[in-house]
């Protein structure tokens, strides 16, 4: 879930389910995704976090399904240098980079 620029890379990687949004509708879009039974993982553009309400931020922090992870947006990289694959592995215990291992 993110700005159009963020989602281009996911689409190029073959991910077909994406949710483009702006700061103005980020809160409602995120809540919509979190309410969907079929969604287990939400990858959120970190630049959208500042647009979320306190209530939604608390919901994200407490959520175990779906798992919500943030990734760097246009504003920059992760401070820790942690890769997206490692964030997903830490969050859900699945190594996305292992191919059939």
HELIX and SHEET records of a PDB file:
HELIX    1   1 UNK A    4  UNK A   12  1                                   9    
HELIX    2   2 UNK A   26  UNK A   35  1                                  10    
HELIX    3   3 UNK A   46  UNK A   51  5                                   6    
HELIX    4   4 UNK A   54  UNK A   62  1                                   9    
HELIX    5   5 UNK A   84  UNK A   92  1                                   9    
SHEET    1   A 2 UNK A  41  UNK A  45  0                                        
SHEET    2   A 2 UNK A  67  UNK A  71  1                                        
END                                                                             
